Amino acid sequence: MDIPGKVAPFCHSLLRLVAGLLFLEHGTSKFLDFPHSQYSGTELMSMAGFAGSIELIGGLLITLGLFTRPAAFIASGTMAVAYFMAHAPQSFFPLINGGAEAILYCFVFLYLAAAGGGPISLDAIVRKTSG
């Protein structure tokens, strides 16, 4: 019995769901003041506002598993830009520059851009009904 082989696809969907919710939280904090943070009240027409829009919309799409590949690709690129613009200039080391979360998001989203949303996603449902 190949239990790891049977569980892996569901872990894939769980990774997508959790990463999407955590990413979405950054966007809701910026624009919906929930939860309240130092970034609450971000101006839409700013660099942080642009990133917040991607966090809000991309986070929602990734959480739902809808258009997962393009949403995750854009989110991955956003996190790469965030790391090199905001964190890397402070220090070479992610632990010191506070960029470990951005790096992790970048690579998790890059994986999801390549692998898709997994078996428990709206993408999988759409694929089944249209195919």
N, CA, C and O atoms as a MOPAC input file, in Angstrom:
PM7 MOZYME 1SCF
protein

 N      0.84400 1    -1.18800 1     0.00000 1
 C      0.00000 1     0.00000 1     0.00000 1
 C      0.88300 1     1.24300 1     0.00000 1
 O      1.74900 1     1.39700 1     0.86200 1
 N      0.66400 1     2.12000 1    -0.96100 1
 C      1.48400 1     3.31600 1    -1.13500 1
 C      0.80300 1     4.53200 1    -0.49400 1
 O      0.27000 1     5.39400 1    -1.19300 1
 N      0.82800 1     4.59100 1     0.83300 1
 C      0.15200 1     5.68000 1     1.55300 1
 C      0.76000 1     7.04000 1     1.21400 1
 O      0.00100 1     7.97000 1     0.94100 1
 N      2.10100 1     7.21400 1     1.21400 1
 C      2.63900 1     8.52500 1     0.84700 1
 C      2.21400 1     8.97000 1    -0.55400 1
 O      1.93600 1    10.15000 1    -0.77300 1
 N      2.16300 1     8.03900 1    -1.48900 1
 C      1.74300 1     8.36900 1    -2.84700 1
 C      0.29700 1     8.80800 1    -2.93000 1
 O     -0.05800 1     9.63900 1    -3.76600 1
 N     -0.54600 1     8.25000 1    -2.05900 1
 C     -1.96400 1     8.61600 1    -2.04300 1
 C     -2.20600 1     9.93500 1    -1.30300 1
 O     -3.13500 1    10.67300 1    -1.63000 1
 N     -1.37900 1    10.22100 1    -0.31800 1
 C     -1.55700 1    11.41800 1     0.50200 1
 C     -0.94000 1    12.66200 1    -0.15700 1
 O     -1.42400 1    13.77600 1     0.04700 1
 N      0.10200 1    12.47600 1    -0.92900 1
 C      0.84300 1    13.60700 1    -1.50400 1
 C     -0.03000 1    14.59300 1    -2.28700 1
 O      0.13700 1    15.79900 1    -2.10400 1
 N     -0.94500 1    14.15000 1    -3.14400 1
 C     -1.76700 1    15.12300 1    -3.87000 1
 C     -2.61700 1    15.99400 1    -2.94400 1
 O     -2.84900 1    17.17100 1    -3.22100 1
 N     -3.07500 1    15.40100 1    -1.85000 1
 C     -3.89300 1    16.17700 1    -0.91300 1
 C     -3.02800 1    17.15300 1    -0.11200 1
 O     -3.47800 1    18.24600 1     0.23300 1
 N     -1.79500 1    16.75800 1     0.18100 1
 C     -0.85300 1    17.68000 1     0.82600 1
 C     -0.52200 1    18.84600 1    -0.10000 1
 O     -0.33200 1    19.97400 1     0.35300 1
 N     -0.45600 1    18.56900 1    -1.38100 1
 C     -0.24400 1    19.61300 1    -2.39200 1
 C     -1.36800 1    20.65200 1    -2.28900 1
 O     -1.10900 1    21.85400 1    -2.23300 1
 N     -2.61400 1    20.17300 1    -2.26500 1
 C     -3.76000 1    21.08600 1    -2.14400 1
 C     -3.74900 1    21.81800 1    -0.81000 1
 O     -4.11100 1    22.99200 1    -0.74800 1
 N     -3.34200 1    21.14400 1     0.25000 1
 C     -3.26700 1    21.77600 1     1.57200 1
 C     -2.19600 1    22.87000 1     1.58600 1
 O     -2.41100 1    23.94300 1     2.15000 1
 N     -1.05300 1    22.60000 1     0.97000 1
 C      0.00100 1    23.62400 1     0.85800 1
 C     -0.52700 1    24.84300 1     0.11900 1
 O     -0.29900 1    25.97300 1     0.54900 1
 N     -1.23000 1    24.62700 1    -0.99000 1
 C     -1.80300 1    25.72900 1    -1.76000 1
 C     -2.78500 1    26.53600 1    -0.92600 1
 O     -2.75100 1    27.76600 1    -0.93500 1
 N     -3.66200 1    25.84200 1    -0.20300 1
 C     -4.67300 1    26.50500 1     0.61300 1
 C     -4.04300 1    27.35600 1     1.70900 1
 O     -4.41300 1    28.51700 1     1.88400 1
 N     -3.10200 1    26.79100 1     2.44000 1
 C     -2.48100 1    27.51100 1     3.56000 1
 C     -1.64300 1    28.68700 1     3.05200 1
 O     -1.72500 1    29.78500 1     3.60200 1
 N     -0.84300 1    28.46800 1     2.01300 1
 C     -0.03100 1    29.55700 1     1.46100 1
 C     -0.92400 1    30.66700 1     0.92000 1
 O     -0.63200 1    31.84900 1     1.10000 1
 N     -2.00900 1    30.28600 1     0.25900 1
 C     -2.94100 1    31.28600 1    -0.26600 1
 C     -3.59000 1    32.11000 1     0.83200 1
 O     -3.70000 1    33.33000 1     0.71300 1
 N     -4.02400 1    31.44900 1     1.90500 1
 C     -4.64700 1    32.17800 1     3.01900 1
 C     -3.66300 1    33.13000 1     3.69700 1
 O     -4.01400 1    34.26400 1     4.02500 1
 N     -2.43400 1    32.66700 1     3.90500 1
 C     -1.42800 1    33.53000 1     4.53500 1
 C     -1.09400 1    34.72800 1     3.65300 1
 O     -0.91800 1    35.84100 1     4.15000 1
 N     -1.00700 1    34.49900 1     2.34800 1
 C     -0.72500 1    35.57500 1     1.40200 1
 C     -1.90300 1    36.54900 1     1.34600 1
 O     -1.71300 1    37.76500 1     1.32700 1
 N     -3.10600 1    36.00900 1     1.32100 1
 C     -4.32600 1    36.82400 1     1.31300 1
 C     -4.38400 1    37.73800 1     2.53100 1
 O     -4.83800 1    38.87800 1     2.43500 1
 N     -3.92800 1    37.24200 1     3.67000 1
 C     -3.94800 1    38.03800 1     4.89700 1
 C     -3.15200 1    39.33600 1     4.75000 1
 O     -3.53100 1    40.36100 1     5.31600 1
 N     -2.06300 1    39.29900 1     4.00100 1
 C     -1.28200 1    40.51800 1     3.77500 1
 C     -2.11900 1    41.55200 1     3.01200 1
 O     -2.09000 1    42.74000 1     3.33000 1
 N     -2.85700 1    41.09100 1     2.01000 1
 C     -3.70500 1    42.00200 1     1.24200 1
 C     -4.87900 1    42.53200 1     2.04500 1
 O     -5.20600 1    43.71500 1     1.95400 1
 N     -5.52400 1    41.66400 1     2.83600 1
 C     -6.65800 1    42.14600 1     3.63200 1
 C     -6.20000 1    43.13600 1     4.69800 1
 O     -6.93400 1    44.05900 1     5.05000 1
 N     -4.99700 1    42.94500 1     5.20800 1
 C     -4.46500 1    43.88700 1     6.19100 1
 C     -4.24500 1    45.25900 1     5.55800 1
 O     -4.54500 1    46.28600 1     6.16800 1
 N     -3.73000 1    45.27300 1     4.35300 1
 C     -3.43500 1    46.54800 1     3.68100 1
 C     -4.69200 1    47.31500 1     3.30800 1
 O     -4.74400 1    48.53500 1     3.46300 1
 N     -5.71100 1    46.60600 1     2.81500 1
 C     -6.87400 1    47.30200 1     2.25800 1
 C     -8.13700 1    47.20200 1     3.09200 1
 O     -8.98500 1    48.09200 1     3.02300 1
 N     -8.28700 1    46.15300 1     3.87300 1
 C     -9.50500 1    45.97400 1     4.65600 1
 C     -9.26700 1    46.16700 1     6.15200 1
 O    -10.18300 1    46.02700 1     6.96200 1
 N     -8.01900 1    46.49200 1     6.50400 1
 C     -7.63100 1    46.71400 1     7.89400 1
 C     -7.93300 1    45.49500 1     8.77400 1
 O     -8.23700 1    45.62300 1     9.96000 1
 N     -7.83900 1    44.30000 1     8.15400 1
 C     -8.06400 1    43.07000 1     8.90700 1
 C     -7.02700 1    42.02800 1     8.52900 1
 O     -6.96200 1    41.63000 1     7.36600 1
 N     -6.23700 1    41.58800 1     9.44500 1
 C     -6.07000 1    42.14600 1    10.78000 1
 C     -5.29800 1    43.46300 1    10.70200 1
 O     -4.53600 1    43.69700 1     9.76400 1
 N     -5.50300 1    44.29500 1    11.67600 1
 C     -4.83000 1    45.58900 1    11.70200 1
 C     -3.31900 1    45.36500 1    11.84500 1
 O     -2.87400 1    44.56800 1    12.67100 1
 N     -2.55000 1    46.07200 1    11.03600 1
 C     -1.08900 1    45.97300 1    11.10400 1
 C     -0.48700 1    47.31800 1    10.73700 1
 O     -1.20000 1    48.28200 1    10.45700 1
 N      0.83200 1    47.36600 1    10.74300 1
 C      1.52000 1    48.60200 1    10.36700 1
 C      1.26200 1    48.96000 1     8.90800 1
 O      1.48700 1    50.10200 1     8.50700 1
 N      0.79500 1    48.00800 1     8.11000 1
 C      0.53500 1    48.24600 1     6.68400 1
 C     -0.91100 1    48.61300 1     6.40000 1
 O     -1.24800 1    48.91700 1     5.25600 1
 N     -1.77500 1    48.59400 1     7.40400 1
 C     -3.17800 1    48.94700 1     7.21500 1
 C     -3.28800 1    50.36300 1     6.68000 1
 O     -2.55000 1    51.26000 1     7.08600 1
 N     -4.22600 1    50.54300 1     5.75900 1
 C     -4.42400 1    51.86400 1     5.17400 1
 C     -3.45200 1    52.18600 1     4.04800 1
 O     -3.23000 1    53.35900 1     3.74700 1
 N     -2.88000 1    51.18800 1     3.43200 1
 C     -1.94800 1    51.39100 1     2.31800 1
 C     -2.66700 1    52.06000 1     1.16000 1
 O     -3.79400 1    51.69300 1     0.83000 1
 N     -2.02400 1    53.03100 1     0.54800 1
 C     -2.57500 1    53.71400 1    -0.62400 1
 C     -2.53700 1    52.77900 1    -1.82300 1
 O     -1.51400 1    52.14700 1    -2.08800 1
 N     -3.63900 1    52.68800 1    -2.54500 1
 C     -3.73100 1    51.79900 1    -3.69400 1
 C     -2.70200 1    52.14800 1    -4.77200 1
 O     -2.10500 1    51.25400 1    -5.37200 1
 N     -2.49700 1    53.41800 1    -5.01400 1
 C     -1.59300 1    53.85200 1    -6.08200 1
 C     -0.16700 1    54.07000 1    -5.56400 1
 O      0.43300 1    55.12400 1    -5.77500 1
 N      0.34600 1    53.06800 1    -4.89700 1
 C      1.72000 1    53.08900 1    -4.40900 1
 C      2.33000 1    51.72000 1    -4.69300 1
 O      1.62900 1    50.78800 1    -5.08500 1
 N      3.63300 1    51.60900 1    -4.49400 1
 C      4.28600 1    50.31400 1    -4.69900 1
 C      3.70400 1    49.26300 1    -3.75800 1
 O      3.43500 1    48.13600 1    -4.17400 1
 N      3.50800 1    49.62800 1    -2.49000 1
 C      2.90700 1    48.69900 1    -1.52300 1
 C      1.45300 1    48.40700 1    -1.88800 1
 O      0.96500 1    47.30200 1    -1.65100 1
 N      0.76400 1    49.38400 1    -2.46000 1
 C     -0.61600 1    49.17800 1    -2.89200 1
 C     -0.70800 1    48.21900 1    -4.06100 1
 O     -1.62800 1    47.40400 1    -4.13100 1
 N      0.24400 1    48.31400 1    -4.98100 1
 C      0.29200 1    47.38100 1    -6.10800 1
 C      0.53600 1    45.96100 1    -5.60300 1
 O     -0.12900 1    45.01400 1    -6.02400 1
 N      1.50000 1    45.83100 1    -4.69400 1
 C      1.78500 1    44.51200 1    -4.09400 1
 C      0.56400 1    44.01300 1    -3.32200 1
 O      0.23100 1    42.83000 1    -3.38500 1
 N     -0.10000 1    44.90800 1    -2.59800 1
 C     -1.28800 1    44.53000 1    -1.83900 1
 C     -2.41600 1    44.04000 1    -2.73000 1
 O     -3.15700 1    43.13100 1    -2.35400 1
 N     -2.55000 1    44.63400 1    -3.90400 1
 C     -3.56700 1    44.17900 1    -4.85800 1
 C     -3.28000 1    42.75000 1    -5.30300 1
 O     -4.19200 1    41.92900 1    -5.40600 1
 N     -2.01600 1    42.45900 1    -5.56400 1
 C     -1.62300 1    41.10200 1    -5.96200 1
 C     -1.83400 1    40.14800 1    -4.79000 1
 O     -2.28000 1    39.01700 1    -4.98500 1
 N     -1.52000 1    40.59200 1    -3.58200 1
 C     -1.72700 1    39.75000 1    -2.40500 1
 C     -3.21200 1    39.44700 1    -2.20300 1
 O     -3.58400 1    38.31500 1    -1.89500 1
 N     -4.04500 1    40.45200 1    -2.37600 1
 C     -5.48400 1    40.28200 1    -2.16100 1
 C     -6.10500 1    39.40400 1    -3.24200 1
 O     -6.75000 1    38.40200 1    -2.93200 1
 N     -5.91800 1    39.77000 1    -4.49300 1
 C     -6.53300 1    39.03100 1    -5.59700 1
 C     -5.84000 1    37.68100 1    -5.80000 1
 O     -6.49700 1    36.64500 1    -5.90100 1
 N     -4.50800 1    37.70700 1    -5.85700 1
 C     -3.75900 1    36.46400 1    -6.04000 1
 C     -3.95200 1    35.51800 1    -4.88200 1
 O     -4.09900 1    34.31200 1    -5.08300 1
 N     -3.95500 1    36.04700 1    -3.66400 1
 C     -4.16800 1    35.20700 1    -2.48500 1
 C     -5.52100 1    34.53000 1    -2.51200 1
 O     -5.64100 1    33.35800 1    -2.15500 1
 N     -6.55000 1    35.26600 1    -2.93800 1
 C     -7.88800 1    34.68700 1    -3.03400 1
 C     -7.92600 1    33.58900 1    -4.09600 1
 O     -8.45600 1    32.50500 1    -3.85200 1
 N     -7.36100 1    33.87200 1    -5.28100 1
 C     -7.35500 1    32.87400 1    -6.35400 1
 C     -6.56600 1    31.62600 1    -5.95900 1
 O     -7.00200 1    30.50500 1    -6.21900 1
 N     -5.42200 1    31.81900 1    -5.34000 1
 C     -4.60300 1    30.67900 1    -4.91900 1
 C     -5.33300 1    29.88100 1    -3.84000 1
 O     -5.32900 1    28.65100 1    -3.87800 1
 N     -5.95100 1    30.55400 1    -2.89000 1
 C     -6.71000 1    29.87300 1    -1.84200 1
 C     -7.81200 1    29.00600 1    -2.44300 1
 O     -7.99300 1    27.85700 1    -2.03900 1
 N     -8.54100 1    29.55400 1    -3.40000 1
 C     -9.63400 1    28.81900 1    -4.03200 1
 C     -9.12900 1    27.76500 1    -5.01500 1
 O     -9.85300 1    26.83000 1    -5.35900 1
 N     -7.89700 1    27.91900 1    -5.45800 1
 C     -7.37800 1    27.01300 1    -6.47800 1
 C     -7.97300 1    27.31500 1    -7.83700 1
 O     -8.20100 1    26.40200 1    -8.63100 1
 N     -8.22800 1    28.58100 1    -8.11400 1
 C     -8.80200 1    29.02300 1    -9.37700 1
 C     -7.76400 1    29.85200 1   -10.12700 1
 O     -7.22100 1    30.81300 1    -9.58300 1
 N     -7.49100 1    29.48100 1   -11.36600 1
 C     -6.40900 1    30.11300 1   -12.14000 1
 C     -5.11400 1    30.07000 1   -11.33300 1
 O     -4.35500 1    31.03800 1   -11.29400 1
 N     -4.88500 1    28.94600 1   -10.70300 1
 C     -3.76200 1    28.80200 1    -9.78200 1
 C     -2.42100 1    29.08300 1   -10.44400 1
 O     -1.60300 1    29.82000 1    -9.89400 1
 N     -2.18800 1    28.50500 1   -11.61600 1
 C     -0.87700 1    28.66000 1   -12.25900 1
 C     -0.53900 1    30.12000 1   -12.55600 1
 O      0.52600 1    30.57700 1   -12.14200 1
 N     -1.39600 1    30.87400 1   -13.25400 1
 C     -1.02700 1    32.27800 1   -13.50700 1
 C     -0.98700 1    33.12900 1   -12.23600 1
 O     -0.12300 1    33.99400 1   -12.09500 1
 N     -1.91700 1    32.88700 1   -11.31300 1
 C     -1.92600 1    33.66600 1   -10.06700 1
 C     -0.66000 1    33.40500 1    -9.26100 1
 O     -0.05900 1    34.33600 1    -8.72600 1
 N     -0.25700 1    32.14500 1    -9.17400 1
 C      0.94100 1    31.79500 1    -8.41500 1
 C      2.20000 1    32.32000 1    -9.10100 1
 O      3.14500 1    32.73100 1    -8.42700 1
 N      2.22200 1    32.31100 1   -10.42900 1
 C      3.37400 1    32.83800 1   -11.15800 1
 C      3.55000 1    34.32900 1   -10.87800 1
 O      4.66100 1    34.78600 1   -10.61300 1
 N      2.47000 1    35.07300 1   -10.93400 1
 C      2.52400 1    36.51500 1   -10.65600 1
 C      2.90500 1    36.75800 1    -9.20000 1
 O      3.71800 1    37.63600 1    -8.91200 1
 N      2.32700 1    35.98900 1    -8.27800 1
 C      2.64500 1    36.13200 1    -6.86000 1
 C      4.11600 1    35.80600 1    -6.60100 1
 O      4.76500 1    36.48200 1    -5.80300 1
 N      4.64200 1    34.78700 1    -7.26200 1
 C      6.04800 1    34.42400 1    -7.11100 1
 C      6.95500 1    35.57100 1    -7.55700 1
 O      7.90400 1    35.93400 1    -6.86200 1
 N      6.65200 1    36.12400 1    -8.70500 1
 C      7.43900 1    37.26000 1    -9.19900 1
 C      7.35900 1    38.46200 1    -8.28200 1
 O      8.35100 1    39.15900 1    -8.07100 1
 N      6.17500 1    38.70400 1    -7.73600 1
 C      5.99800 1    39.82300 1    -6.80800 1
 C      6.87100 1    39.63900 1    -5.57600 1
 O      7.47600 1    40.59500 1    -5.09100 1
 N      6.93600 1    38.42000 1    -5.07300 1
 C      7.76400 1    38.16000 1    -3.89500 1
 C      9.25800 1    38.25000 1    -4.21400 1
 O     10.04300 1    38.67400 1    -3.36600 1
 N      9.65500 1    37.86200 1    -5.41200 1
 C     11.05900 1    38.02300 1    -5.81200 1
 C     11.42600 1    39.50500 1    -5.86400 1
 O     12.47500 1    39.91500 1    -5.36600 1
 N     10.55400 1    40.29400 1    -6.46900 1
 C     10.79400 1    41.75200 1    -6.54300 1
 C     10.82100 1    42.34500 1    -5.14000 1
 O     11.69200 1    43.15700 1    -4.82800 1
 N      9.87400 1    41.94700 1    -4.29300 1
 C      9.82800 1    42.46000 1    -2.91800 1
 C     11.12200 1    42.14000 1    -2.18400 1
 O     11.66600 1    42.98300 1    -1.47100 1
 N     11.60900 1    40.92200 1    -2.36300 1
 C     12.84700 1    40.55200 1    -1.67300 1
 C     14.01100 1    41.42600 1    -2.12900 1
 O     14.72700 1    41.98900 1    -1.30000 1
 N     14.20100 1    41.54000 1    -3.43300 1
 C     15.37200 1    42.26500 1    -3.92800 1
 C     15.25300 1    43.78000 1    -3.76400 1
 O     16.27200 1    44.46500 1    -3.67400 1
 N     14.04600 1    44.31100 1    -3.72400 1
 C     13.89200 1    45.76200 1    -3.53500 1
 C     13.87800 1    46.16000 1    -2.06200 1
 O     14.48000 1    47.16600 1    -1.68900 1
 N     13.20200 1    45.38500 1    -1.22900 1
 C     13.01000 1    45.80100 1     0.15800 1
 C     13.93800 1    45.12100 1     1.15200 1
 O     14.32900 1    45.73800 1     2.14300 1
 N     14.29700 1    43.88300 1     0.91600 1
 C     15.04200 1    43.13400 1     1.92500 1
 C     16.53400 1    43.02400 1     1.63300 1
 O     17.35800 1    43.32000 1     2.49700 1
 N     16.88200 1    42.60400 1     0.42900 1
 C     18.29300 1    42.35400 1     0.09900 1
 C     19.20900 1    43.55700 1     0.31900 1
 O     20.34800 1    43.37000 1     0.74800 1
 N     18.75700 1    44.79000 1     0.04300 1
 C     19.66200 1    45.92400 1     0.28500 1
 C     20.05900 1    46.10900 1     1.75900 1
 O     21.06500 1    46.75400 1     2.05400 1
 N     19.27400 1    45.54800 1     2.67400 1
 C     19.55800 1    45.71500 1     4.09900 1
 C     20.68200 1    44.80600 1     4.58800 1
 O     21.46800 1    45.19100 1     5.45300 1
 N     20.75300 1    43.59400 1     4.02700 1
 C     21.77300 1    42.63100 1     4.42600 1
 C     21.73600 1    41.46700 1     3.44700 1
 O     20.71000 1    41.22000 1     2.81400 1
 N     22.84300 1    40.75500 1     3.32100 1
 C     22.89800 1    39.57500 1     2.46400 1
 C     22.08400 1    38.42800 1     3.05500 1
 O     21.56300 1    37.59600 1     2.31300 1
 N     21.97000 1    38.37400 1     4.36400 1
 C     21.36100 1    37.23900 1     5.05300 1
 C     19.86500 1    37.45000 1     5.29300 1
 O     19.47400 1    38.43100 1     5.92600 1
 N     19.02100 1    36.53200 1     4.79000 1
 C     17.57200 1    36.66600 1     4.96900 1
 C     17.13000 1    36.74000 1     6.43100 1
 O     16.15300 1    37.42100 1     6.74200 1
 N     17.83000 1    36.05600 1     7.32400 1
 C     17.47900 1    36.12400 1     8.74000 1
 C     17.64400 1    37.54900 1     9.26600 1
 O     16.85800 1    38.01300 1    10.09200 1
 N     18.66200 1    38.22400 1     8.78200 1
 C     18.94400 1    39.59100 1     9.22900 1
 C     18.05600 1    40.61100 1     8.51800 1
 O     17.57500 1    41.55500 1     9.14400 1
 N     17.83200 1    40.42400 1     7.20200 1
 C     17.09100 1    41.43800 1     6.43400 1
 C     15.57400 1    41.25000 1     6.47700 1
 O     14.84100 1    42.05000 1     5.89300 1
 N     15.09100 1    40.20700 1     7.15800 1
 C     13.65100 1    39.99200 1     7.29200 1
 C     12.98800 1    39.44400 1     6.03700 1
 O     11.76700 1    39.52400 1     5.90300 1
 N     13.76500 1    38.89200 1     5.12000 1
 C     13.22300 1    38.45700 1     3.84600 1
 C     12.94600 1    36.97700 1     3.70500 1
 O     12.58600 1    36.52400 1     2.61800 1
 N     13.10200 1    36.20800 1     4.77200 1
 C     12.90300 1    34.75700 1     4.67100 1
 C     11.47900 1    34.42100 1     4.21500 1
 O     11.29100 1    33.51000 1     3.40900 1
 N     10.49300 1    35.13500 1     4.71400 1
 C      9.09800 1    34.87500 1     4.33300 1
 C      8.88300 1    35.14400 1     2.84300 1
 O      8.20600 1    34.37100 1     2.16500 1
 N      9.45300 1    36.23000 1     2.33600 1
 C      9.32200 1    36.55100 1     0.90900 1
 C      9.96800 1    35.47500 1     0.04500 1
 O      9.41500 1    35.10100 1    -0.98900 1
 N     11.12800 1    34.97600 1     0.45300 1
 C     11.80200 1    33.91600 1    -0.30400 1
 C     10.95100 1    32.64700 1    -0.29800 1
 O     10.76900 1    32.01200 1    -1.33700 1
 N     10.43600 1    32.28400 1     0.86000 1
 C      9.62300 1    31.07700 1     0.95600 1
 C      8.35900 1    31.20000 1     0.11000 1
 O      8.02000 1    30.26800 1    -0.62000 1
 N      7.65800 1    32.32600 1     0.19200 1
 C      6.49200 1    32.55300 1    -0.66300 1
 C      6.88400 1    32.42800 1    -2.13300 1
 O      6.19100 1    31.77200 1    -2.91000 1
 N      7.98300 1    33.05100 1    -2.51000 1
 C      8.42900 1    33.03600 1    -3.89900 1
 C      8.55100 1    31.60900 1    -4.42100 1
 O      8.06000 1    31.30300 1    -5.50800 1
 N      9.19800 1    30.74100 1    -3.66300 1
 C      9.43200 1    29.38800 1    -4.14500 1
 C      8.21300 1    28.47100 1    -3.99900 1
 O      8.02900 1    27.56800 1    -4.81600 1
 N      7.39200 1    28.68100 1    -2.99400 1
 C      6.14500 1    27.91500 1    -2.89300 1
 C      5.24900 1    28.27600 1    -4.07300 1
 O      4.65800 1    27.39200 1    -4.69300 1
 N      5.14500 1    29.56000 1    -4.38500 1
 C      4.30500 1    29.97400 1    -5.50500 1
 C      4.89500 1    29.54800 1    -6.84500 1
 O      4.14900 1    29.24300 1    -7.77600 1
 N      6.20600 1    29.52300 1    -6.95500 1
 C      6.83100 1    29.01800 1    -8.17900 1
 C      6.47700 1    27.53900 1    -8.37000 1
 O      6.18100 1    27.11100 1    -9.48600 1
 N      6.50700 1    26.77300 1    -7.29900 1
 C      6.09700 1    25.36100 1    -7.35600 1
 C      4.63900 1    25.25600 1    -7.80500 1
 O      4.32200 1    24.46100 1    -8.69000 1
 N      3.75300 1    26.04800 1    -7.20600 1
 C      2.33700 1    25.98900 1    -7.57100 1
 C      2.10500 1    26.44200 1    -9.00400 1
 O      1.19900 1    25.93700 1    -9.66600 1
 N      2.89900 1    27.37900 1    -9.49300 1
 C      2.78700 1    27.80400 1   -10.89000 1
 C      3.11200 1    26.64700 1   -11.82700 1
 O      2.52600 1    26.53200 1   -12.90300 1
 N      4.03800 1    25.80000 1   -11.42300 1
 C      4.41200 1    24.64800 1   -12.24600 1
 C      3.46300 1    23.47000 1   -12.03800 1
 O      3.11700 1    22.78100 1   -12.99700 1
 N      3.04200 1    23.23100 1   -10.80200 1
 C      2.27800 1    22.02200 1   -10.46900 1
 C      0.76400 1    22.21200 1   -10.51200 1
 O      0.03000 1    21.22600 1   -10.58600 1
 N      0.28300 1    23.44100 1   -10.46700 1
 C     -1.15600 1    23.68000 1   -10.46000 1
 C     -1.73600 1    23.62600 1    -9.05700 1
 O     -1.00600 1    23.60000 1    -8.06600 1
 N     -3.05800 1    23.61000 1    -8.99000 1
 C     -3.75600 1    23.71900 1    -7.71500 1
 C     -3.93900 1    22.43500 1    -6.94200 1
 O     -4.28400 1    22.47500 1    -5.76100 1
 N     -3.71800 1    21.30200 1    -7.57100 1
 C     -3.91100 1    20.02700 1    -6.88100 1
 C     -5.31300 1    19.49900 1    -7.05900 1
 O     -6.14800 1    20.14000 1    -7.69700 1
 N     -5.58100 1    18.32300 1    -6.49400 1
 C     -6.87500 1    17.67200 1    -6.72400 1
 C     -8.06100 1    18.33300 1    -6.02500 1
 O     -9.20300 1    18.17700 1    -6.45700 1
 N     -7.79500 1    19.06700 1    -4.95300 1
 C     -8.88200 1    19.75800 1    -4.24600 1
 C     -8.75900 1    21.24300 1    -4.57400 1
 O     -8.21200 1    22.02400 1    -3.79600 1
 N     -9.27700 1    21.61200 1    -5.73500 1
 C     -9.19700 1    23.00100 1    -6.19700 1
 C    -10.32700 1    23.25600 1    -7.18700 1
 O    -10.87900 1    22.32200 1    -7.76900 1
 N    -10.65800 1    24.50900 1    -7.36700 1
 C    -11.65800 1    24.83700 1    -8.38400 1
 C    -11.12600 1    24.53500 1    -9.78200 1
 O    -11.89700 1    24.19700 1   -10.67900 1
 N     -9.81300 1    24.65500 1    -9.97100 1
 C     -9.22100 1    24.28800 1   -11.26500 1
 C     -9.52100 1    22.83000 1   -11.59500 1
 O     -9.85600 1    22.51900 1   -12.73800 1
 N     -9.40800 1    21.93500 1   -10.62300 1
 C     -9.67800 1    20.50900 1   -10.84200 1
 C    -11.15300 1    20.28200 1   -11.17400 1
 O    -11.47400 1    19.45200 1   -12.02400 1
 N    -12.04000 1    21.00600 1   -10.51600 1
 C    -13.46700 1    20.87200 1   -10.79100 1
 C    -13.78700 1    21.36100 1   -12.19800 1
 O    -14.52600 1    20.70300 1   -12.93100 1
 N    -13.23900 1    22.50500 1   -12.57700 1
 C    -13.46900 1    23.04700 1   -13.92300 1
 C    -12.92300 1    22.09500 1   -14.97500 1
 O    -13.55200 1    21.87600 1   -16.01100 1
 N    -11.75900 1    21.53400 1   -14.70800 1
 C    -11.12900 1    20.59700 1   -15.65400 1
 C    -12.00700 1    19.35000 1   -15.85400 1
 O    -12.13900 1    18.85600 1   -16.97400 1
 N    -12.60900 1    18.84500 1   -14.76100 1
 C    -13.46900 1    17.65100 1   -14.84900 1
 C    -14.75500 1    17.93100 1   -15.61300 1
 O    -15.20500 1    17.09200 1   -16.39400 1
 N    -15.35900 1    19.11300 1   -15.39700 1
 C    -16.62800 1    19.42300 1   -16.04100 1
 C    -16.46000 1    19.80500 1   -17.49900 1
 O    -17.38200 1    19.60900 1   -18.29100 1
 N    -15.31000 1    20.34300 1   -17.87500 1
 C    -15.11000 1    20.74800 1   -19.26700 1
 C    -14.46000 1    19.64900 1   -20.10300 1
 O    -14.44600 1    19.74000 1   -21.33000 1
 N    -13.92400 1    18.61500 1   -19.46200 1
 C    -13.20100 1    17.59100 1   -20.20100 1
 C    -13.98500 1    16.37500 1   -20.31000 1
 O    -13.53000 1    15.39900 1   -20.90500 1

